[in-house]
Amino acid sequence: MDTVLASAISAVVVGILALIGNMYASKKSSERTEALVVYRIGQLETKVDKHNQVIVRTFKLEEGQAVICEQIKVINHRIEDLEKG
């Protein structure tokens, strides 16, 4: 009976230690995963910011180009008027 009880107790102790070890490893793995996710989100935010800056600059360039095209049209009309007159 004593050996059965000792075996049962040792099995329970081993099970508890295994559970504690498993919980610790799971927590550490979760922390590393969380740190990686936070890092990757930071990198993506940086890329999105750069992309948005390019979009804003492109919009300003296109806006400037439209103004220049309109100015060229006006200049061409003036030249035509001068050539006719």
MOBELSUL-V219902 format. One record per run of one state. SS is the DSSP state (h for helix, s for strand, l for the rest). FROM is the first residue (numbers start at 1). TO is the last residue. If there is no record, write none. Layout:
[[SS,FROM,TO] [SS,FROM,TO]]
This chain:
[[l,1,1] [h,2,84] [l,85,85]]
